[in-house]
């Protein structure tokens, strides 16, 4: 039975995580105890190398224990010393493994903006902290309307994280829809896209503003599962026949680099129009990828 495959694979993933996480945590403690720029610079390559090794082993297991076919296009001109903003649609936790497989050791380590509650995930939470993954409050519009300080707090977290990222090659990852796609959410939003939720522009605008000219380009990633949106259990049980990925490398429009997304209504409308254009093209890519 396919589900019998899950426990041994899960055990191997846990062992791989522990083997790599312990030295990551030790290096993270050194960074915390000696918060000096030379120490930080010395620790960062070690931390990055450990994270890339962990991803490589997970990717190897995915190839060894499943028959999932990966069809990937658009990764020929990527640089390991680049500064990228990576934008992707989001359907499943499997997306993260797919992105890591596509980009590991081809671009700088992907760094995600994580919900603050994920800091408390055993082992991984501290590892993400050691690797300088930013932790955000991810407040709703209603919460921010009641307490605007919450919104300013997340903006400040973004600025601090991007300040660190200016000094190193980096790939800043953003799931622009803000949540995983489901048919119910799609209907609730009355989304104008066939296969996507509406994009949220604010986080992208804050990163571009904070990084300024420090970003080389945008990697616009479309992930499609022709066999249906999978769970992690589906992947481990070898129930994901194929994954199709298209990567488009895009320049960042000069007019979007300098602007006040929060307070300039005209700039905000222009930025949202640009994002909606990306999402219309992504929706067309999804249609083609799903059709094969």
C-alpha positions in Angstrom: 0.0 0.0 0.0 1.3 3.5 -0.8 0.7 4.8 2.7 3.1 2.2 4.1 5.9 4.1 2.4 5.2 7.3 4.5 6.6 6.4 7.9 10.1 5.3 6.8 10.4 8.3 4.5 9.2 10.6 7.2 11.7 9.1 9.6 14.5 9.7 7.1 13.4 13.3 6.7 13.5 13.8 10.5 16.9 12.3 10.7 18.2 14.5 7.9 16.8 17.5 9.6 18.4 16.7 13.0 21.8 16.0 11.4 21.8 19.4 9.7 19.9 21.4 12.2 22.2 20.8 15.2 25.3 22.5 13.6 23.0 25.2 12.2 21.8 26.0 15.8 25.4 26.0 17.1 26.5 28.5 14.4 23.4 30.5 15.2 24.3 30.7 18.9 27.7 32.0 17.9 26.1 34.7 15.8 23.8 35.6 18.7 26.5 35.7 21.4 28.9 37.6 19.2 26.7 40.0 17.1 29.6 41.5 15.2 29.7 42.0 11.4 32.9 39.9 10.9 31.5 37.0 12.9 28.2 37.3 11.0 30.1 37.2 7.7 32.1 34.2 8.8 29.1 32.2 10.0 26.8 32.9 7.1 28.6 30.7 4.5 28.6 27.9 7.0 24.9 28.2 7.7 24.1 28.5 4.0 26.1 25.5 3.1 24.4 23.4 5.8 21.0 24.5 4.6 21.8 23.7 1.0 23.1 20.3 2.0 19.8 19.6 3.9 17.8 20.6 0.8 20.0 18.5 -1.4 19.5 15.3 0.7 15.7 16.0 0.8 15.7 16.4 -3.0 17.7 13.2 -3.5 15.1 11.3 -1.4 12.3 12.8 -3.4 14.0 11.4 -6.6 14.9 8.0 -5.0 11.6 7.2 -3.4 9.1 8.6 -5.8 8.4 8.4 -9.5 7.3 12.1 -9.7 8.4 13.7 -13.0 9.7 17.2 -12.9 9.4 19.3 -16.0 11.3 22.6 -15.4 11.9 25.5 -17.8 13.6 28.9 -17.5 16.5 28.2 -15.2 19.4 28.4 -17.6 20.6 31.9 -16.8 20.4 31.9 -13.0 23.3 33.1 -10.8 24.5 31.9 -7.4 25.7 35.4 -6.5 22.5 37.1 -7.6 20.0 39.2 -5.6 16.5 38.0 -6.5 12.9 38.5 -5.5 11.1 35.2 -6.1 7.4 35.3 -6.6 5.3 32.2 -6.9 1.7 30.9 -6.7 0.9 28.7 -3.7 -1.2 25.6 -3.7 0.4 23.2 -1.2 3.2 22.7 1.3 4.8 20.6 -1.5 5.4 24.0 -3.3 8.3 24.6 -0.9 10.0 21.3 -1.7 9.5 22.0 -5.4 11.0 25.5 -5.2 14.0 24.1 -3.2 14.6 21.4 -5.9 14.3 24.0 -8.7 16.7 26.6 -7.2 19.0 24.9 -4.7 22.6 25.8 -5.5 21.5 27.6 -8.7 20.6 30.9 -6.8 21.3 32.1 -3.3 19.5 30.3 -0.5 15.7 31.0 -0.6 14.6 33.0 2.5 10.9 33.1 3.3 9.0 35.6 5.4 7.4 33.3 8.0 4.5 33.6 10.4 5.8 34.5 13.9 4.1 31.4 15.3 6.4 29.2 13.2 9.3 30.2 15.4 8.0 27.6 17.9 8.2 24.7 15.5 10.6 22.2 17.1 14.1 22.4 15.8 13.1 24.1 12.5 12.0 27.3 14.1 15.4 27.9 15.7 17.1 26.9 12.5 15.1 29.4 10.5 16.0 32.1 13.1 19.7 31.2 12.8 19.4 31.5 9.0 17.9 35.0 9.3 14.5 34.1 8.0 12.3 37.1 9.0 9.3 36.3 11.3 6.2 38.4 10.6 3.0 39.0 12.5 0.9 38.6 9.3 -2.0 40.6 10.6 -5.4 41.0 8.9 -6.7 44.2 7.6 -9.2 44.3 10.4 -6.5 43.9 13.0 -4.4 46.7 11.4 -7.4 49.0 11.2 -7.9 48.6 15.0 -4.2 48.9 15.8 -2.1 50.5 12.9 1.0 49.9 15.0 0.8 46.2 14.0 1.2 47.0 10.3 4.1 49.3 11.0 5.7 46.5 13.0 5.7 44.2 10.0 7.1 46.9 7.7 9.9 47.5 10.1 10.7 43.8 10.3 10.8 43.8 6.4 13.2 46.7 6.4 15.5 45.2 9.0 15.7 41.9 7.1 16.3 43.6 3.8 19.0 45.6 5.4 20.9 42.4 6.2 20.2 40.9 2.8 21.9 43.9 1.0 25.3 42.6 2.1 24.9 39.0 0.8 23.6 37.2 -2.3 20.0 36.4 -1.5 16.7 35.1 -2.9 13.8 36.6 -1.0 10.7 34.3 -1.5 7.2 35.6 -1.5 3.9 33.6 -2.0 2.0 36.6 -3.3 -1.5 35.2 -2.8 -0.8 35.1 0.9 -2.5 31.7 1.4 -2.8 28.4 -0.3 -5.2 28.1 -3.2 -8.5 26.3 -2.6 -11.7 26.3 -4.6 -13.6 27.8 -1.6 -11.1 30.7 -1.3 -11.2 31.2 -5.1 -15.0 31.5 -5.0 -15.0 33.7 -1.9 -12.6 36.2 -3.5 -14.5 36.1 -6.8 -11.0 35.9 -8.3 -10.8 37.0 -11.9 -8.1 34.3 -12.6 -9.0 30.7 -13.5 -6.2 29.0 -11.4 -5.0 31.7 -9.0 -6.1 33.8 -6.1 -5.8 37.5 -6.2 -2.2 38.8 -5.7 -1.4 40.9 -2.6 1.0 43.6 -3.6 2.0 45.2 -0.3 4.7 42.7 0.7 6.3 42.8 -2.7 6.3 46.7 -2.7 7.9 46.8 0.8 10.7 44.5 -0.3 11.4 46.4 -3.5 11.4 49.7 -1.6 13.7 48.3 1.2 16.1 46.7 -1.2 16.1 49.5 -3.7 18.7 48.9 -6.4 20.0 45.9 -4.5 17.8 43.5 -6.4 19.0 42.2 -9.8 15.6 40.9 -11.0 12.4 39.1 -10.2 12.1 35.3 -10.6 8.4 34.8 -11.5 7.7 31.1 -10.8 4.5 29.2 -11.8 4.0 25.7 -10.3 1.4 23.3 -11.7 0.3 19.8 -10.6 -1.5 18.2 -13.6 -2.6 15.3 -11.3 -4.3 17.7 -8.8 -3.1 19.7 -5.9 -1.1 17.3 -3.6 -0.4 17.1 0.1 2.9 16.2 1.6 1.5 12.7 2.3 0.6 12.4 -1.4 4.2 13.1 -2.3 5.7 10.6 0.2 3.1 8.0 -0.9 4.2 8.4 -4.6 0.8 9.8 -5.6 2.2 12.9 -7.5 2.7 11.8 -11.1 4.2 15.1 -12.4 5.2 18.6 -11.4 5.6 21.3 -14.1 7.4 24.6 -13.3 8.0 27.7 -15.4 10.5 30.4 -14.3 10.4 33.8 -15.9 13.2 36.2 -15.1 11.8 39.7 -15.2 13.4 43.2 -14.7 12.1 45.3 -11.9 10.4 48.4 -13.5 12.4 51.5 -12.6 9.2 53.4 -11.8 8.3 50.9 -9.1 11.6 51.1 -7.2 11.1 54.5 -5.6 7.6 55.1 -4.3 5.4 55.2 -1.2 3.0 52.3 -1.4 1.2 53.1 1.8 0.6 56.8 1.4 0.7 57.5 -2.4 -2.6 56.3 -3.8 -1.5 56.7 -7.4 1.7 54.8 -6.9 -0.2 52.0 -5.1 -2.7 51.8 -8.0 0.2 51.6 -10.5 1.9 48.9 -8.5 -1.2 46.8 -8.2 -1.9 47.2 -11.9 1.6 45.8 -12.6 1.1 42.9 -10.2 -2.3 42.1 -11.8 -0.6 42.0 -15.2 1.9 39.5 -13.9 -0.9 37.4 -12.5 -2.8 37.4 -15.8 0.2 36.0 -17.6 0.8 33.5 -14.8 -2.8 32.3 -15.2 -2.1 31.7 -18.9 1.1 29.8 -18.0 -0.9 27.7 -15.5 -3.4 26.8 -18.2 -0.7 25.7 -20.6 1.2 23.7 -17.9 -1.9 21.9 -16.7 -2.8 21.0 -20.3 0.8 19.8 -20.9 
